[in-house]
Amino acid sequence: MSGPGEGKIRLGKADVYIHLKGKSNARVTHIDIELDELNKIIKPGEASYVQAKEGGVFIGLKKDMIKKAEKIAKE
């Protein structure tokens, strides 16, 4: 994990949960990252790509998502 750095804009502090199958309407066990600001970039129902990295995960964005993220970064 590289932490803060040039070109990194903090969105906020996320709540992260392991959501177990059969509990709170989960059909499969998965990881929830709950942060309202993410929905400004990735809308509910849209799919993205996640890959593990040292100390966390990387969420890859599609072209339209990249435009939204870059707009937020300029604000």
C-alpha positions in Angstrom: 0.0 0.0 0.0 1.6 3.3 -1.1 -0.6 5.7 0.9 -1.1 9.4 0.1 0.8 10.9 -2.8 0.8 13.2 -5.8 -2.3 12.7 -8.0 -4.3 10.9 -5.2 -7.5 12.6 -4.0 -9.1 11.2 -0.9 -12.8 10.5 -1.3 -13.5 9.8 2.4 -13.4 6.9 4.8 -15.3 3.9 3.7 -17.0 1.2 5.8 -15.9 -2.2 4.6 -17.7 -5.4 5.5 -17.6 -9.1 4.8 -21.3 -9.7 3.9 -22.2 -13.4 4.5 -24.5 -15.4 2.2 -28.0 -15.6 3.6 -27.7 -12.6 5.9 -29.2 -9.2 5.1 -30.4 -10.5 1.7 -26.9 -11.5 0.4 -27.2 -14.3 -2.2 -23.4 -14.9 -2.1 -20.7 -14.0 0.4 -19.0 -10.8 -0.8 -17.1 -7.7 0.4 -19.1 -4.5 0.7 -17.3 -1.1 0.4 -19.8 1.5 1.5 -19.0 5.1 0.6 -21.6 7.4 -1.0 -18.9 9.2 -3.0 -18.2 6.0 -5.0 -21.8 6.2 -6.5 -20.8 9.5 -8.1 -18.3 7.4 -10.2 -19.8 3.9 -10.3 -23.6 4.0 -10.4 -25.6 1.2 -8.7 -25.8 -1.8 -11.0 -22.7 -0.9 -13.1 -19.9 -3.4 -13.1 -16.2 -2.7 -12.8 -13.0 -4.7 -12.3 -11.2 -5.4 -9.0 -7.7 -6.7 -8.5 -5.8 -7.3 -5.3 -2.6 -5.2 -4.6 -0.2 -5.0 -1.7 -2.3 -3.7 1.3 -5.6 -3.5 -0.5 -7.4 -3.6 -3.8 -7.4 -1.7 -7.1 -10.8 -0.8 -8.7 -10.4 -0.5 -12.5 -12.8 2.0 -14.1 -14.4 2.1 -17.6 -14.0 5.1 -19.8 -17.2 6.9 -18.7 -16.3 6.2 -15.0 -12.8 7.7 -15.6 -14.4 10.9 -16.9 -16.6 11.2 -13.8 -13.6 10.5 -11.4 -11.5 13.1 -13.2 -14.3 15.7 -13.0 -14.6 15.0 -9.2 -10.8 15.3 -8.8 -10.9 18.8 -10.4 -13.6 20.1 -8.1 
